[in-house]
Amino acid sequence: MVKVHIKFCIFATEKLNDFMYKIRVILDTKEDVIRTILVNDNINLENLHSTIAKAFGFGGKEMASFYKTDDEWNQFEEIPLFSMEEVGEGVSMQTCILNETLSKTNNKLIYVYDFLKMWTFYTEVIEISTENNDNLPQIILTVGEVPSETPEKEFIAEKLDDGFGNDGDIDNEFDNFDDFDYNEY
């Protein structure tokens, strides 16, 4: 007796349910400037970049990066618009899928648009749902107006221990150079 194994393939005639992400994007300014957008979970971060830029009235043509963060918005790994690595290697917005990068509610990214002006946005997933919406991406909340000028940024570095002890003022080492007679040499 010969046993015959038959494998059945089920072909889906309908698209599997995608998830819909509700993302709050806050511009880093003194005044509240907020957009809440709906997007499909399977878009890449390049599409999210374009959606955010357009939601705030930008053309989306400037360089930009997303940065992974923790719950306190500390900036970590960069996800650039374009990979600077060899062809086919490296992380970029095109290679990062939204549902893999932000897999659950309250996941966050910092988004920096236009490196000459440094528009900075705080991006957070506020809801993930199975609700179907064919009109995505979509802006569902707009609060505030984007200022005409980029807000001033203050970059503060932490003092790091360099292992050389307490240097105090490094300029003290060179104070006597003003009294040095350069004509002797």
Kinemage of the C-alpha trace (Angstrom):
@kinemage 1
@onewidth
@group {chain A} dominant
@subgroup {mainchain}
@vectorlist {calphas} color= white
{ca met a 1} P 0.000 0.000 0.000
{ca val a 2} L 1.338 3.425 -0.970
{ca lys a 3} L 0.563 6.363 1.260
{ca val a 4} L -0.025 9.629 -0.483
{ca his a 5} L 0.441 12.847 1.407
{ca ile a 6} L -1.506 15.739 0.063
{ca lys a 7} L -0.614 19.228 1.107
{ca phe a 8} L -3.299 21.823 0.963
{ca cys a 9} L -2.506 25.424 0.244
{ca ile a 10} L -4.928 28.068 1.255
{ca phe a 11} L -4.801 31.145 -0.890
{ca ala a 12} L -6.016 34.262 0.800
{ca thr a 13} L -8.321 36.281 -1.353
{ca glu a 14} L -8.434 39.074 1.199
{ca lys a 15} L -5.570 41.053 2.586
{ca leu a 16} L -4.675 40.035 6.112
{ca asn a 17} L -5.611 42.585 8.748
{ca asp a 18} L -2.983 45.236 9.158
{ca phe a 19} L -2.638 47.138 12.347
{ca met a 20} L -3.197 50.844 12.442
{ca tyr a 21} L -0.841 52.977 14.525
{ca lys a 22} L -1.929 56.212 16.155
{ca ile a 23} L 1.230 58.262 16.606
{ca arg a 24} L 1.555 61.545 18.475
{ca val a 25} L 4.281 63.835 17.169
{ca ile a 26} L 5.302 66.856 19.258
{ca leu a 27} L 7.559 69.604 17.902
{ca asp a 28} L 10.211 70.673 20.430
{ca thr a 29} L 9.153 74.332 20.895
{ca lys a 30} L 7.986 76.551 23.747
{ca glu a 31} L 4.444 76.620 22.351
{ca asp a 32} L 2.458 73.399 21.906
{ca val a 33} L 2.728 72.152 18.324
{ca ile a 34} L 1.292 68.645 18.068
{ca arg a 35} L 0.063 66.363 15.308
{ca thr a 36} L -1.584 63.003 15.810
{ca ile a 37} L -1.407 60.790 12.749
{ca leu a 38} L -2.749 57.398 11.727
{ca val a 39} L -0.531 55.111 9.645
{ca asn a 40} L -0.373 51.447 8.637
{ca asp a 41} L 1.946 49.371 10.774
{ca asn a 42} L 3.795 47.914 7.777
{ca ile a 43} L 5.183 51.166 6.340
{ca asn a 44} L 8.888 51.847 6.529
{ca leu a 45} L 10.336 54.773 8.462
{ca glu a 46} L 10.986 56.657 5.219
{ca asn a 47} L 7.197 56.806 4.708
{ca leu a 48} L 6.752 57.891 8.330
{ca his a 49} L 9.371 60.617 7.761
{ca ser a 50} L 7.424 61.924 4.751
{ca thr a 51} L 4.133 61.790 6.649
{ca ile a 52} L 5.518 63.717 9.632
{ca ala a 53} L 7.243 66.314 7.442
{ca lys a 54} L 4.049 66.962 5.470
{ca ala a 55} L 1.904 67.041 8.644
{ca phe a 56} L 4.024 69.957 9.880
{ca gly a 57} L 4.107 71.757 6.531
{ca phe a 58} L 7.588 70.756 5.409
{ca gly a 59} L 8.389 69.407 1.955
{ca gly a 60} L 10.192 66.319 3.218
{ca lys a 61} L 13.197 67.025 0.969
{ca glu a 62} L 15.770 67.732 3.704
{ca met a 63} L 18.015 65.209 5.427
{ca ala a 64} L 16.513 63.641 8.519
{ca ser a 65} L 17.066 60.883 11.063
{ca phe a 66} L 15.117 58.992 13.658
{ca tyr a 67} L 16.803 58.100 16.936
{ca lys a 68} L 15.805 55.251 19.208
{ca thr a 69} L 15.046 56.394 22.738
{ca asp a 70} L 14.083 55.147 26.150
{ca asp a 71} L 11.078 56.298 28.196
{ca glu a 72} L 12.944 59.456 29.305
{ca trp a 73} L 13.718 60.451 25.681
{ca asn a 74} L 17.453 59.731 25.984
{ca gln a 75} L 18.822 59.514 22.460
{ca phe a 76} L 20.423 56.286 21.260
{ca glu a 77} L 21.009 54.584 17.887
{ca glu a 78} L 20.498 56.674 14.748
{ca ile a 79} L 18.294 55.540 11.867
{ca pro a 80} L 19.338 57.840 8.998
{ca leu a 81} L 17.309 58.653 5.895
{ca phe a 82} L 20.015 57.016 3.767
{ca ser a 83} L 22.531 54.375 4.754
{ca met a 84} L 26.122 55.574 4.583
{ca glu a 85} L 27.396 51.988 4.491
{ca glu a 86} L 28.299 49.882 1.480
{ca val a 87} L 25.491 49.052 -0.932
{ca gly a 88} L 22.963 46.694 0.634
{ca glu a 89} L 24.313 47.111 4.152
{ca gly a 90} L 23.513 49.317 7.086
{ca val a 91} L 20.422 50.670 8.723
{ca ser a 92} L 18.276 53.282 7.020
{ca met a 93} L 14.707 54.508 7.155
{ca gln a 94} L 13.961 52.439 4.068
{ca thr a 95} L 15.068 49.192 5.733
{ca cys a 96} L 13.270 49.767 9.057
{ca ile a 97} L 9.605 48.756 9.219
{ca leu a 98} L 7.386 50.643 11.658
{ca asn a 99} L 5.933 47.593 13.451
{ca glu a 100} L 9.436 46.178 13.992
{ca thr a 101} L 10.947 49.463 15.187
{ca leu a 102} L 7.998 50.534 17.341
{ca ser a 103} L 6.441 47.233 18.299
{ca lys a 104} L 4.156 48.354 21.117
{ca thr a 105} L 2.239 51.248 22.600
{ca asn a 106} L 4.373 53.950 24.273
{ca asn a 107} L 7.446 53.141 22.142
{ca lys a 108} L 9.241 56.357 21.228
{ca leu a 109} L 11.566 57.845 18.626
{ca ile a 110} L 13.175 61.253 18.311
{ca tyr a 111} L 12.868 62.618 14.773
{ca val a 112} L 15.252 65.338 13.559
{ca tyr a 113} L 14.387 67.080 10.287
{ca asp a 114} L 16.720 69.403 8.341
{ca phe a 115} L 20.132 69.162 9.973
{ca leu a 116} L 20.883 72.815 9.227
{ca lys a 117} L 17.847 73.975 11.214
{ca met a 118} L 17.500 70.987 13.577
{ca trp a 119} L 13.708 70.730 13.797
{ca thr a 120} L 13.285 68.157 16.580
{ca phe a 121} L 10.162 66.075 17.170
{ca tyr a 122} L 9.157 63.623 19.891
{ca thr a 123} L 7.311 60.696 18.308
{ca glu a 124} L 5.313 58.203 20.380
{ca val a 125} L 2.943 55.341 19.583
{ca ile a 126} L -0.202 56.085 21.583
{ca glu a 127} L -2.459 53.336 20.220
{ca ile a 128} L -2.297 50.224 18.050
{ca ser a 129} L -5.601 48.946 16.697
{ca thr a 130} L -6.976 46.442 14.191
{ca glu a 131} L -9.506 48.971 12.943
{ca asn a 132} L -9.531 49.161 9.137
{ca asn a 133} L -8.971 52.520 7.497
{ca asp a 134} L -8.253 52.788 3.786
{ca asn a 135} L -7.437 56.507 3.982
{ca leu a 136} L -3.990 56.281 5.550
{ca pro a 137} L -1.842 58.120 6.349
{ca gln a 138} L -4.181 60.598 7.973
{ca ile a 139} L -3.808 63.562 10.339
{ca ile a 140} L -6.495 63.342 13.018
{ca leu a 141} L -5.369 66.099 15.400
{ca thr a 142} L -3.627 69.406 14.795
{ca val a 143} L -2.639 71.659 17.693
{ca gly a 144} L -0.631 74.854 17.247
{ca glu a 145} L 1.263 76.428 14.395
{ca val a 146} L 4.839 75.672 13.384
{ca pro a 147} L 6.987 78.737 14.197
{ca ser a 148} L 8.646 80.527 11.291
{ca glu a 149} L 12.072 80.207 12.933
{ca thr a 150} L 13.659 77.084 14.351
{ca pro a 151} L 13.720 77.116 18.172
{ca glu a 152} L 17.162 77.668 19.725
{ca lys a 153} L 18.804 74.454 20.913
{ca glu a 154} L 21.003 74.224 23.957
{ca phe a 155} L 23.498 71.390 23.784
{ca ile a 156} L 24.796 70.386 27.197
{ca ala a 157} L 27.461 67.742 27.626
{ca glu a 158} L 27.996 65.828 30.811
{ca lys a 159} L 31.407 66.250 32.423
{ca leu a 160} L 33.232 62.998 31.862
{ca asp a 161} L 36.042 61.641 33.993
{ca asp a 162} L 39.039 61.528 31.684
{ca gly a 163} L 41.183 59.534 34.113
{ca phe a 164} L 43.762 62.324 34.592
{ca gly a 165} L 42.470 63.502 37.927
{ca asn a 166} L 41.090 66.912 38.741
{ca asp a 167} L 42.442 69.177 36.002
{ca gly a 168} L 40.698 72.282 37.232
{ca asp a 169} L 41.507 74.954 34.683
{ca ile a 170} L 43.676 73.531 31.915
{ca asp a 171} L 44.662 77.068 30.869
{ca asn a 172} L 46.842 77.445 34.015
{ca glu a 173} L 49.440 75.261 32.311
{ca phe a 174} L 49.915 77.862 29.578
{ca asp a 175} L 49.702 81.101 31.601
{ca asn a 176} L 53.420 81.866 31.301
{ca phe a 177} L 53.358 81.923 27.474
{ca asp a 178} L 52.425 85.612 27.581
{ca asp a 179} L 55.762 86.337 29.261
{ca phe a 180} L 57.743 84.201 26.822
{ca asp a 181} L 60.330 86.003 24.684
{ca tyr a 182} L 59.952 84.542 21.211
{ca asn a 183} L 62.985 86.463 19.893
{ca glu a 184} L 65.356 84.222 21.866
{ca tyr a 185} L 64.778 81.382 19.386
